[in-house]
Amino acid sequence: MAQKGPQLDRETFSCSICLDLLKDPVTLACGHSYCMSCIGNFWDEEDLKKIHTCPQCRHTFSPRPVLLKNTMLAVLVEELKKTGLQAAAAAADICYTEDSVGTLFAGPGDVACDVCTGRKLKALKSCLVCLASYCEKHLQSHYDAAPLKKHKLVEPSKKLQENICSRHDEVMKMFCRTDQLSICYLCSVDEHKGHDTVSAAAERTERQRELEGSRLNIQQRITDVVKDMKVFQEEVDAINGSADKAVVHSEKTFTELVHLIQKTSSDVKQQLRAKQETEVSRVRDLQKKLEQEIAELKRRDAELKTLSLTEDHNQFLHDYRSLPPLSESTSSINIRPLRYFEDVTAAVSEVRDKLQDVLRKTLRNVSRTDTEVVVPLLQPEPKTRADFLRYSCDITLDPNTAHKYLLLTEGNRKAASMGEPQSYSRHTDRFTDSIQVLSAESLTSRCFLEVEWRGWEISVAFAYKNISRRGEESRFGMNDKSWALKCDINGYTFLHNKRNTPVKGPQSSRIGVYLDHSAGVLSFYSVSGTMTLLHRVQTTFTQPLHAGLYLSLSGVTAEFCRLK
């Protein structure tokens, strides 16, 4: 008994949300007390409902009450801490604590059993019919009692109260397709009277069917992408194989060419040296003859000098007549200019110049081949609408980017230009000057979509996420980050980077757009009985793309169609 008193006191002064001793305690009008931060965080999650409840007794408050600290309760809690209950409070901070028989208690991050009193156990299941969570002990009745066996049990959830209608306090078992909201039966005969309403189960079945269709589409696209990857890999292997062969062949060829040049250089050198030796020998012979002629001339000159000194006239005349005639001069030999080596030098230079030209031309051809390689599309662009529908994608509009004069409906697939601003919260992604909106989905592969429009003028666009949000340059087509097809009652115009290109084609209230991001292809079609190509863009996309809509005057609508 001595131990039970402190335990009761601890539970009495503990917050039922965090299971710890109260911190900055506040007391609600219903009498229950909580930590100021705990009840504040709890109500933050309920702000969208605009009705706030007590976590214990479910008493509702509207508007949200102003929380004031209960000073008396705070003093009592502090006194309890001083008397030794602080250790017990610290034990309660353990997320998962087991008692002597292995019972698992609920911690701050767990879903607690709604039936347990005092210290609550961790819930094992939540019931979508009872809208309550049960521990293993209190869940047993759902397995034993026949009426309870039909209830739907799910994994423990803290969001069960979201299934309660805040207006009628009834379980929301209906779904309004008109407003895309979960409602209760009373809502269906009250404010949603006349709307397209079905049971939540029926809507789930329908959406489940769509989900399965989307999964099949995704799986098909995965299969297509895998095939594309295989083709790419085959292309890579082919490129690598061809390049390896070319490198080996070029290395072998240039090695042979180097050897040929070296051999030719050696041959030319040998021929030059042989010719050099021949010519030098010939000139040496000529030099020797000239030397002999000089010696003879000097000897004759000495004889003539001696003769000229003879004083006896008769002897002079006798000796002069006896002089032998001079031999012909060697200098009269025709010595041709030696230009053989200059001719060789010129010939070698000519070979060098021609080889350089050939090598430059070869290098230019290799470079041109490299830059002009165009990887073919993995698959040809679809031809029929059935082919395009294989790449259909579901597009929803991002409310955070919508201009304040745009109203988004039909599950954020439809945009309408309004005459008065809508109650959007402030967001850095919102367009402030152009009445337009971007899709929530980013697109990086093949995609086909169709837009149904009504009114005076719209633009169907694709843009990068970092497009400007304000000013004239933020409008689709008025910058280098977006591509847009403007549609009005007079015809079509393609816009990109402030350039307008008139487009001819049949008028249609439905526009189809095909994107192949990796191939840089963006095609716009007029869709009626057949598909007519209006304009095709061939470029390089450097970022993921987002689909977008621009609407002109009030009353204009545009919707991304659901494609089966």
Secondary structure, 3 states (H helix, E strand, C coil): CCCHHHHHHHHHCECCCCCCECCCEEECCCCCEEEHHHHHHHHHHHHHHCCEECCCCCCEECCCCCCCECHHHHHHHHHHHHHHHHHHHHHHCCCCCECCCCCEECCCCCCECCCCCCCCEECCEEECCCCEEECHHHHHHHHHCHHHHCCCEECCCCCHHHHECCCCCCECCEEECCCCEEECHHHHCCCCCCCCEEEHHHHHHHHHHHHHHHHHHHHHHHHHHHHHHHHHHHHHHHHHHHHHHHHHHHHHHHHHHHHHHHHHHHHHHHHHHHHHHHHHHHHHHHHHHHHHHHHHHHHHHHHHHHHHCCCCHHHHHHHHHCCCCCCCCHHHCCCCCCCHHHHHHHHHHHHHHHHHHHHHHHHHHHHHHHHCCCCCCCCCCCCCHHHHHCCECCCCECHHHCCCCEEEECCCCEEEECCCCCCCCCCCCCCCCCCEEEECCCECCEEEEEEEEECCEEEEEEEECCCCCCCHHHCCCCCCCEEEEEEECCEEEEEECCEEEEECCCCCCEEEEEEECCCCEEEEEEECCCEEEEEEEECCCCCCEEEEEEECCCCCEEEECCCC
